[in-house]
Amino acid sequence: MAGHERIFRPFHEGAPMRLNVDREADALYLRLDDSKIVESEEVSPGVVLDFNEANEVVGIEMLHLSKRSKAPAMDFVELEGVPAA
């Protein structure tokens, strides 16, 4: 990120977000929208951000998920919604 300011994309109503947990790859991927990915950057070991043409974060990948979570299995994911202000 040297010399670049990175921002998360603004919220767009109706834009689908998808969460994919791949047990074989031991990875989690959160896709914030369907915009084209033009660049990816590993921002810390095993954490990769995907950016669109507007330099907004549109995807987040976490590798080695089983080493990051104390949960015995990845069978349960809890999602919590935050009400709009």
Backbone atoms as SQL, in Angstrom:
CREATE TABLE atoms (id INTEGER PRIMARY KEY, chain TEXT, resi INTEGER, resn TEXT, atom TEXT, x REAL, y REAL, z REAL);
INSERT INTO atoms VALUES
  (1, 'A', 1, 'MET', 'N', 0.810, -1.186, 0.000),
  (2, 'A', 1, 'MET', 'CA', 0.000, 0.000, 0.000),
  (3, 'A', 1, 'MET', 'C', 0.853, 1.249, 0.000),
  (4, 'A', 2, 'ALA', 'N', 2.098, 1.121, -0.213),
  (5, 'A', 2, 'ALA', 'CA', 2.999, 2.266, -0.182),
  (6, 'A', 2, 'ALA', 'C', 2.582, 3.308, -1.192),
  (7, 'A', 3, 'GLY', 'N', 2.301, 4.526, -0.705),
  (8, 'A', 3, 'GLY', 'CA', 1.963, 5.624, -1.589),
  (9, 'A', 3, 'GLY', 'C', 0.534, 5.607, -2.099),
  (10, 'A', 4, 'HIS', 'N', -0.263, 4.652, -1.684),
  (11, 'A', 4, 'HIS', 'CA', -1.646, 4.565, -2.134),
  (12, 'A', 4, 'HIS', 'C', -2.578, 4.628, -0.937),
  (13, 'A', 5, 'GLU', 'N', -3.646, 5.372, -1.072),
  (14, 'A', 5, 'GLU', 'CA', -4.664, 5.382, -0.029),
  (15, 'A', 5, 'GLU', 'C', -5.751, 4.409, -0.433),
  (16, 'A', 6, 'ARG', 'N', -6.009, 3.424, 0.387),
  (17, 'A', 6, 'ARG', 'CA', -7.005, 2.403, 0.083),
  (18, 'A', 6, 'ARG', 'C', -8.252, 2.670, 0.913),
  (19, 'A', 7, 'ILE', 'N', -9.405, 2.521, 0.294),
  (20, 'A', 7, 'ILE', 'CA', -10.650, 2.701, 1.020),
  (21, 'A', 7, 'ILE', 'C', -11.581, 1.541, 0.710),
  (22, 'A', 8, 'PHE', 'N', -12.504, 1.269, 1.643),
  (23, 'A', 8, 'PHE', 'CA', -13.542, 0.301, 1.366),
  (24, 'A', 8, 'PHE', 'C', -14.589, 0.964, 0.502),
  (25, 'A', 9, 'ARG', 'N', -15.197, 0.195, -0.359),
  (26, 'A', 9, 'ARG', 'CA', -16.191, 0.752, -1.263),
  (27, 'A', 9, 'ARG', 'C', -17.399, 1.221, -0.481),
  (28, 'A', 10, 'PRO', 'N', -18.106, 2.242, -0.976),
  (29, 'A', 10, 'PRO', 'CA', -19.316, 2.692, -0.281),
  (30, 'A', 10, 'PRO', 'C', -20.410, 1.648, -0.394),
  (31, 'A', 11, 'PHE', 'N', -21.320, 1.669, 0.558),
  (32, 'A', 11, 'PHE', 'CA', -22.437, 0.735, 0.552),
  (33, 'A', 11, 'PHE', 'C', -23.392, 1.086, -0.573),
  (34, 'A', 12, 'HIS', 'N', -23.795, 0.094, -1.350),
  (35, 'A', 12, 'HIS', 'CA', -24.781, 0.270, -2.415),
  (36, 'A', 12, 'HIS', 'C', -25.925, -0.684, -2.126),
  (37, 'A', 13, 'GLU', 'N', -27.125, -0.133, -1.972),
  (38, 'A', 13, 'GLU', 'CA', -28.275, -0.988, -1.719),
  (39, 'A', 13, 'GLU', 'C', -28.437, -1.996, -2.836),
  (40, 'A', 14, 'GLY', 'N', -28.706, -3.202, -2.469),
  (41, 'A', 14, 'GLY', 'CA', -28.935, -4.239, -3.449),
  (42, 'A', 14, 'GLY', 'C', -27.672, -4.914, -3.947),
  (43, 'A', 15, 'ALA', 'N', -26.504, -4.379, -3.612),
  (44, 'A', 15, 'ALA', 'CA', -25.249, -5.003, -4.035),
  (45, 'A', 15, 'ALA', 'C', -25.065, -6.288, -3.237),
  (46, 'A', 16, 'PRO', 'N', -24.929, -7.420, -3.908),
  (47, 'A', 16, 'PRO', 'CA', -24.812, -8.685, -3.175),
  (48, 'A', 16, 'PRO', 'C', -23.437, -8.860, -2.541),
  (49, 'A', 17, 'MET', 'N', -23.420, -9.347, -1.317),
  (50, 'A', 17, 'MET', 'CA', -22.174, -9.746, -0.680),
  (51, 'A', 17, 'MET', 'C', -22.226, -11.262, -0.561),
  (52, 'A', 18, 'ARG', 'N', -21.086, -11.904, -0.772),
  (53, 'A', 18, 'ARG', 'CA', -21.019, -13.356, -0.688),
  (54, 'A', 18, 'ARG', 'C', -19.851, -13.772, 0.208),
  (55, 'A', 19, 'LEU', 'N', -20.096, -14.782, 1.009),
  (56, 'A', 19, 'LEU', 'CA', -19.062, -15.346, 1.868),
  (57, 'A', 19, 'LEU', 'C', -18.869, -16.792, 1.454),
  (58, 'A', 20, 'ASN', 'N', -17.630, -17.150, 1.157),
  (59, 'A', 20, 'ASN', 'CA', -17.308, -18.508, 0.729),
  (60, 'A', 20, 'ASN', 'C', -16.221, -19.051, 1.646),
  (61, 'A', 21, 'VAL', 'N', -16.486, -20.202, 2.267),
  (62, 'A', 21, 'VAL', 'CA', -15.484, -20.887, 3.078),
  (63, 'A', 21, 'VAL', 'C', -15.114, -22.165, 2.338),
  (64, 'A', 22, 'ASP', 'N', -13.852, -22.283, 1.985),
  (65, 'A', 22, 'ASP', 'CA', -13.358, -23.446, 1.243),
  (66, 'A', 22, 'ASP', 'C', -12.504, -24.284, 2.186),
  (67, 'A', 23, 'ARG', 'N', -13.048, -25.409, 2.621),
  (68, 'A', 23, 'ARG', 'CA', -12.330, -26.252, 3.583),
  (69, 'A', 23, 'ARG', 'C', -11.064, -26.852, 3.001),
  (70, 'A', 24, 'GLU', 'N', -11.126, -27.255, 1.738),
  (71, 'A', 24, 'GLU', 'CA', -9.938, -27.868, 1.121),
  (72, 'A', 24, 'GLU', 'C', -8.796, -26.862, 1.009),
  (73, 'A', 25, 'ALA', 'N', -9.118, -25.626, 0.650),
  (74, 'A', 25, 'ALA', 'CA', -8.091, -24.582, 0.533),
  (75, 'A', 25, 'ALA', 'C', -7.783, -23.948, 1.880),
  (76, 'A', 26, 'ASP', 'N', -8.605, -24.263, 2.900),
  (77, 'A', 26, 'ASP', 'CA', -8.460, -23.678, 4.240),
  (78, 'A', 26, 'ASP', 'C', -8.481, -22.153, 4.138),
  (79, 'A', 27, 'ALA', 'N', -9.502, -21.645, 3.426),
  (80, 'A', 27, 'ALA', 'CA', -9.570, -20.211, 3.153),
  (81, 'A', 27, 'ALA', 'C', -11.000, -19.706, 3.257),
  (82, 'A', 28, 'LEU', 'N', -11.107, -18.421, 3.521),
  (83, 'A', 28, 'LEU', 'CA', -12.387, -17.719, 3.557),
  (84, 'A', 28, 'LEU', 'C', -12.283, -16.563, 2.579),
  (85, 'A', 29, 'TYR', 'N', -13.353, -16.324, 1.807),
  (86, 'A', 29, 'TYR', 'CA', -13.355, -15.205, 0.871),
  (87, 'A', 29, 'TYR', 'C', -14.670, -14.459, 1.004),
  (88, 'A', 30, 'LEU', 'N', -14.595, -13.167, 1.249),
  (89, 'A', 30, 'LEU', 'CA', -15.756, -12.290, 1.321),
  (90, 'A', 30, 'LEU', 'C', -15.722, -11.376, 0.114),
  (91, 'A', 31, 'ARG', 'N', -16.741, -11.491, -0.727),
  (92, 'A', 31, 'ARG', 'CA', -16.838, -10.649, -1.929),
  (93, 'A', 31, 'ARG', 'C', -17.903, -9.598, -1.660),
  (94, 'A', 32, 'LEU', 'N', -17.534, -8.329, -1.721),
  (95, 'A', 32, 'LEU', 'CA', -18.439, -7.248, -1.357),
  (96, 'A', 32, 'LEU', 'C', -19.359, -6.825, -2.488),
  (97, 'A', 33, 'ASP', 'N', -18.925, -6.970, -3.719),
  (98, 'A', 33, 'ASP', 'CA', -19.790, -6.696, -4.871),
  (99, 'A', 33, 'ASP', 'C', -19.225, -7.380, -6.103),
  (100, 'A', 34, 'ASP', 'N', -19.859, -7.160, -7.241),
  (101, 'A', 34, 'ASP', 'CA', -19.454, -7.850, -8.462),
  (102, 'A', 34, 'ASP', 'C', -18.576, -7.005, -9.374),
  (103, 'A', 35, 'SER', 'N', -18.059, -5.884, -8.885),
  (104, 'A', 35, 'SER', 'CA', -17.221, -5.057, -9.756),
  (105, 'A', 35, 'SER', 'C', -15.929, -5.797, -10.106),
  (106, 'A', 36, 'LYS', 'N', -15.348, -5.416, -11.230),
  (107, 'A', 36, 'LYS', 'CA', -14.152, -6.078, -11.739),
  (108, 'A', 36, 'LYS', 'C', -12.961, -5.838, -10.809),
  (109, 'A', 37, 'ILE', 'N', -12.247, -6.911, -10.499),
  (110, 'A', 37, 'ILE', 'CA', -11.034, -6.815, -9.686),
  (111, 'A', 37, 'ILE', 'C', -9.871, -6.475, -10.615),
  (112, 'A', 38, 'VAL', 'N', -9.171, -5.380, -10.302),
  (113, 'A', 38, 'VAL', 'CA', -8.046, -4.974, -11.140),
  (114, 'A', 38, 'VAL', 'C', -6.709, -5.110, -10.431),
  (115, 'A', 39, 'GLU', 'N', -6.742, -5.283, -9.118),
  (116, 'A', 39, 'GLU', 'CA', -5.498, -5.408, -8.363),
  (117, 'A', 39, 'GLU', 'C', -5.772, -6.145, -7.058),
  (118, 'A', 40, 'SER', 'N', -4.805, -6.912, -6.602),
  (119, 'A', 40, 'SER', 'CA', -4.880, -7.593, -5.311),
  (120, 'A', 40, 'SER', 'C', -3.590, -7.302, -4.558),
  (121, 'A', 41, 'GLU', 'N', -3.709, -7.233, -3.242),
  (122, 'A', 41, 'GLU', 'CA', -2.530, -6.939, -2.429),
  (123, 'A', 41, 'GLU', 'C', -2.589, -7.721, -1.123),
  (124, 'A', 42, 'GLU', 'N', -1.513, -8.420, -0.811),
  (125, 'A', 42, 'GLU', 'CA', -1.415, -9.103, 0.477),
  (126, 'A', 42, 'GLU', 'C', -1.011, -8.060, 1.509),
  (127, 'A', 43, 'VAL', 'N', -1.944, -7.749, 2.423),
  (128, 'A', 43, 'VAL', 'CA', -1.716, -6.677, 3.388),
  (129, 'A', 43, 'VAL', 'C', -1.136, -7.166, 4.701),
  (130, 'A', 44, 'SER', 'N', -1.219, -8.454, 4.932),
  (131, 'A', 44, 'SER', 'CA', -0.558, -9.099, 6.058),
  (132, 'A', 44, 'SER', 'C', -0.476, -10.573, 5.668),
  (133, 'A', 45, 'PRO', 'N', 0.371, -11.350, 6.319),
  (134, 'A', 45, 'PRO', 'CA', 0.536, -12.735, 5.891),
  (135, 'A', 45, 'PRO', 'C', -0.801, -13.476, 5.830),
  (136, 'A', 46, 'GLY', 'N', -1.146, -13.942, 4.635),
  (137, 'A', 46, 'GLY', 'CA', -2.367, -14.705, 4.439),
  (138, 'A', 46, 'GLY', 'C', -3.645, -13.898, 4.348),
  (139, 'A', 47, 'VAL', 'N', -3.551, -12.571, 4.271),
  (140, 'A', 47, 'VAL', 'CA', -4.731, -11.714, 4.117),
  (141, 'A', 47, 'VAL', 'C', -4.545, -10.897, 2.843),
  (142, 'A', 48, 'VAL', 'N', -5.457, -11.127, 1.883),
  (143, 'A', 48, 'VAL', 'CA', -5.356, -10.489, 0.573),
  (144, 'A', 48, 'VAL', 'C', -6.597, -9.645, 0.333),
  (145, 'A', 49, 'LEU', 'N', -6.387, -8.386, -0.065),
  (146, 'A', 49, 'LEU', 'CA', -7.489, -7.503, -0.430),
  (147, 'A', 49, 'LEU', 'C', -7.541, -7.379, -1.939),
  (148, 'A', 50, 'ASP', 'N', -8.756, -7.391, -2.491),
  (149, 'A', 50, 'ASP', 'CA', -8.970, -7.187, -3.923),
  (150, 'A', 50, 'ASP', 'C', -9.563, -5.800, -4.122),
  (151, 'A', 51, 'PHE', 'N', -9.070, -5.088, -5.149),
  (152, 'A', 51, 'PHE', 'CA', -9.492, -3.717, -5.418),
  (153, 'A', 51, 'PHE', 'C', -10.122, -3.606, -6.796),
  (154, 'A', 52, 'ASN', 'N', -11.095, -2.701, -6.926),
  (155, 'A', 52, 'ASN', 'CA', -11.715, -2.442, -8.222),
  (156, 'A', 52, 'ASN', 'C', -11.027, -1.236, -8.882),
  (157, 'A', 53, 'GLU', 'N', -11.565, -0.796, -10.015),
  (158, 'A', 53, 'GLU', 'CA', -10.960, 0.311, -10.759),
  (159, 'A', 53, 'GLU', 'C', -10.981, 1.633, -9.991),
  (160, 'A', 54, 'ALA', 'N', -11.903, 1.777, -9.039),
  (161, 'A', 54, 'ALA', 'CA', -11.984, 2.990, -8.225),
  (162, 'A', 54, 'ALA', 'C', -11.091, 2.899, -6.988),
  (163, 'A', 55, 'ASN', 'N', -10.265, 1.854, -6.924),
  (164, 'A', 55, 'ASN', 'CA', -9.339, 1.654, -5.810),
  (165, 'A', 55, 'ASN', 'C', -10.061, 1.363, -4.492),
  (166, 'A', 56, 'GLU', 'N', -11.257, 0.754, -4.598),
  (167, 'A', 56, 'GLU', 'CA', -12.042, 0.392, -3.437),
  (168, 'A', 56, 'GLU', 'C', -11.883, -1.103, -3.171),
  (169, 'A', 57, 'VAL', 'N', -11.906, -1.483, -1.902),
  (170, 'A', 57, 'VAL', 'CA', -11.823, -2.895, -1.535),
  (171, 'A', 57, 'VAL', 'C', -13.145, -3.566, -1.897),
  (172, 'A', 58, 'VAL', 'N', -13.083, -4.624, -2.708),
  (173, 'A', 58, 'VAL', 'CA', -14.285, -5.352, -3.096),
  (174, 'A', 58, 'VAL', 'C', -14.202, -6.831, -2.730),
  (175, 'A', 59, 'GLY', 'N', -13.067, -7.267, -2.200),
  (176, 'A', 59, 'GLY', 'CA', -12.920, -8.652, -1.789),
  (177, 'A', 59, 'GLY', 'C', -11.862, -8.793, -0.718),
  (178, 'A', 60, 'ILE', 'N', -12.085, -9.742, 0.185),
  (179, 'A', 60, 'ILE', 'CA', -11.139, -10.005, 1.274),
  (180, 'A', 60, 'ILE', 'C', -10.951, -11.517, 1.362),
  (181, 'A', 61, 'GLU', 'N', -9.707, -11.968, 1.255),
  (182, 'A', 61, 'GLU', 'CA', -9.403, -13.396, 1.357),
  (183, 'A', 61, 'GLU', 'C', -8.509, -13.624, 2.574),
  (184, 'A', 62, 'MET', 'N', -8.855, -14.635, 3.357),
  (185, 'A', 62, 'MET', 'CA', -8.033, -15.043, 4.502),
  (186, 'A', 62, 'MET', 'C', -7.609, -16.479, 4.275),
  (187, 'A', 63, 'LEU', 'N', -6.313, -16.704, 4.226),
  (188, 'A', 63, 'LEU', 'CA', -5.744, -18.035, 4.051),
  (189, 'A', 63, 'LEU', 'C', -5.405, -18.636, 5.412),
  (190, 'A', 64, 'HIS', 'N', -5.235, -19.956, 5.457),
  (191, 'A', 64, 'HIS', 'CA', -4.878, -20.670, 6.691),
  (192, 'A', 64, 'HIS', 'C', -5.923, -20.409, 7.781),
  (193, 'A', 65, 'LEU', 'N', -7.195, -20.497, 7.391),
  (194, 'A', 65, 'LEU', 'CA', -8.289, -20.159, 8.287),
  (195, 'A', 65, 'LEU', 'C', -8.299, -21.008, 9.557),
  (196, 'A', 66, 'SER', 'N', -7.987, -22.287, 9.444),
  (197, 'A', 66, 'SER', 'CA', -8.031, -23.158, 10.624),
  (198, 'A', 66, 'SER', 'C', -7.000, -22.748, 11.675),
  (199, 'A', 67, 'LYS', 'N', -5.935, -22.079, 11.265),
  (200, 'A', 67, 'LYS', 'CA', -4.926, -21.609, 12.219),
  (201, 'A', 67, 'LYS', 'C', -5.330, -20.276, 12.848),
  (202, 'A', 68, 'ARG', 'N', -6.299, -19.575, 12.239),
  (203, 'A', 68, 'ARG', 'CA', -6.731, -18.268, 12.734),
  (204, 'A', 68, 'ARG', 'C', -7.913, -18.358, 13.685),
  (205, 'A', 69, 'SER', 'N', -8.638, -19.474, 13.640),
  (206, 'A', 69, 'SER', 'CA', -9.844, -19.612, 14.438),
  (207, 'A', 69, 'SER', 'C', -9.686, -20.770, 15.411),
  (208, 'A', 70, 'LYS', 'N', -10.156, -20.568, 16.632),
  (209, 'A', 70, 'LYS', 'CA', -10.089, -21.638, 17.623),
  (210, 'A', 70, 'LYS', 'C', -11.281, -22.578, 17.492),
  (211, 'A', 71, 'ALA', 'N', -12.216, -22.252, 16.601),
  (212, 'A', 71, 'ALA', 'CA', -13.381, -23.117, 16.394),
  (213, 'A', 71, 'ALA', 'C', -12.916, -24.468, 15.875),
  (214, 'A', 72, 'PRO', 'N', -13.451, -25.564, 16.383),
  (215, 'A', 72, 'PRO', 'CA', -13.010, -26.890, 15.955),
  (216, 'A', 72, 'PRO', 'C', -13.370, -27.217, 14.516),
  (217, 'A', 73, 'ALA', 'N', -14.408, -26.578, 13.982),
  (218, 'A', 73, 'ALA', 'CA', -14.817, -26.862, 12.605),
  (219, 'A', 73, 'ALA', 'C', -15.370, -25.589, 11.976),
  (220, 'A', 74, 'MET', 'N', -15.402, -25.577, 10.659),
  (221, 'A', 74, 'MET', 'CA', -15.944, -24.418, 9.969),
  (222, 'A', 74, 'MET', 'C', -17.367, -24.696, 9.502),
  (223, 'A', 75, 'ASP', 'N', -18.133, -25.432, 10.301),
  (224, 'A', 75, 'ASP', 'CA', -19.501, -25.789, 9.932),
  (225, 'A', 75, 'ASP', 'C', -20.498, -24.699, 10.301),
  (226, 'A', 76, 'PHE', 'N', -20.100, -23.765, 11.137),
  (227, 'A', 76, 'PHE', 'CA', -21.035, -22.765, 11.636),
  (228, 'A', 76, 'PHE', 'C', -20.435, -21.376, 11.470),
  (229, 'A', 77, 'VAL', 'N', -21.181, -20.525, 10.809),
  (230, 'A', 77, 'VAL', 'CA', -20.776, -19.131, 10.650),
  (231, 'A', 77, 'VAL', 'C', -21.924, -18.275, 11.149),
  (232, 'A', 78, 'GLU', 'N', -21.636, -17.348, 12.047),
  (233, 'A', 78, 'GLU', 'CA', -22.669, -16.471, 12.572),
  (234, 'A', 78, 'GLU', 'C', -22.517, -15.106, 11.937),
  (235, 'A', 79, 'LEU', 'N', -23.608, -14.621, 11.335),
  (236, 'A', 79, 'LEU', 'CA', -23.608, -13.296, 10.716),
  (237, 'A', 79, 'LEU', 'C', -24.471, -12.380, 11.552),
  (238, 'A', 80, 'GLU', 'N', -23.971, -11.192, 11.799),
  (239, 'A', 80, 'GLU', 'CA', -24.711, -10.235, 12.602),
  (240, 'A', 80, 'GLU', 'C', -24.929, -8.981, 11.756),
  (241, 'A', 81, 'GLY', 'N', -26.165, -8.574, 11.641),
  (242, 'A', 81, 'GLY', 'CA', -26.483, -7.356, 10.897),
  (243, 'A', 81, 'GLY', 'C', -26.426, -6.154, 11.822),
  (244, 'A', 82, 'VAL', 'N', -25.989, -5.046, 11.284),
  (245, 'A', 82, 'VAL', 'CA', -25.947, -3.798, 12.031),
  (246, 'A', 82, 'VAL', 'C', -26.965, -2.864, 11.405),
  (247, 'A', 83, 'PRO', 'N', -27.925, -2.352, 12.192),
  (248, 'A', 83, 'PRO', 'CA', -28.937, -1.476, 11.612),
  (249, 'A', 83, 'PRO', 'C', -28.326, -0.207, 11.032),
  (250, 'A', 84, 'ALA', 'N', -28.922, 0.266, 9.949),
  (251, 'A', 84, 'ALA', 'CA', -28.448, 1.502, 9.316),
  (252, 'A', 84, 'ALA', 'C', -28.714, 2.680, 10.241),
  (253, 'A', 85, 'ALA', 'N', -27.833, 3.638, 10.209),
  (254, 'A', 85, 'ALA', 'CA', -27.982, 4.827, 11.056),
  (255, 'A', 85, 'ALA', 'C', -29.039, 5.750, 10.538);
